[in-house]
Amino acid sequence: MTSKISTRNKFNYPIFGSPEDISQIRLPTYEDILRCCCFERLNLAPKTGNKEPSFSRIAENVSTKIESVWAKASTASPIVTHFEYCK
């Protein structure tokens, strides 16, 4: 008997692949950010009780992750502020 419930492991987007979290050891590409947005959307849906969490909440979580990666990478470079990520 097979299960008809879809899990996040079965999601695969034809343009950029399966959703996954941002790597903490390399700077993210646009593709990595899109994958992370999908990953966050799938993870937030059960927590919020809604089918679709708001994009502003997804963007907040993803921008926080991007900031932490850039903070590790940029020792001498200026850091982009959180407000600029969410524009």
RAWO-V231817 format. One record per pair of residues at least 24 apart in sequence whose C-alpha atoms are under 8 Angstrom apart, sorted by the first residue. I is the first residue (numbers start at 1). J is the second residue. D is the distance in Angstrom with one decimal. If there is no record, write none. Layout:
I,J,D  I,J,D
//
This chain:
8,42,6.8  22,65,7.2  22,66,7.7  24,69,5.7  25,69,7.4  26,69,7.5  27,69,6.6  27,70,7.0  27,73,7.7  28,66,7.4  33,62,7.5  36,62,6.7  37,62,6.5  59,86,6.8  60,86,7.2
//
